């Protein structure tokens, strides 16, 4: 498999960055998993005063991060994040990458080990245009937000809002916010979001177990 799968271009990159930054507090410690060229981290550092760290699989993108003055390490998310200590960051970001890794559940668990909160952006494969193309053409869909043919897509997994909720429950992960991104705008309250959202932003936290709650 190509080692460039984490840094494929996000067709809605500017929109995604804007939505993410709305949920990142100033001066936070932020790690971006699959950070690409460090674009988001540079903005967080310069505009929010955040302490930032990138993780990327593509060496050429690591060089791009260095050019921006953004610290980044070469690491395969599917190999785990064992070198990063527990609770090392306030926030972990995983934008348009979860569907590209081999083991999404393991990556989510690791995110919430190294940070107290996670921001995850995923494409919604239940969007109405995707449903329409499958129904009418019987072929793998290609849309503006998912502009890849079946033979060159970086995406290994396909998920909807319902699928993500089910995974979060299995992992004992609390969904703090579920924010559909529709027509380039984040909409907290949307009609039929699993049909209309091109992508989704999830704000996640570790759920408190009964044992943890009793010890507080």
Buried (B, 14 or more C-beta within 10 A) or exposed (E): EEEBBBBBEBBBBEBBBBBBBEBBEEEBBBBBBBBBBBBBBBBBBEEBEBBBBBBBBBEEBBEBBEEBEBBBBEBBBBEBBEEBEEEBBBBBBBBBBBBBBBBBBBBBBBBBBBBEBBBBBBBBBBBBBBEEBEEEEEEBBBBEBBEBEEEEBBBBBBBBBEBBBEBBEEBEBBBEEBBBBBEEEBBEEBEEBBBBBBBBBBBBBBBEEEEEEEEE
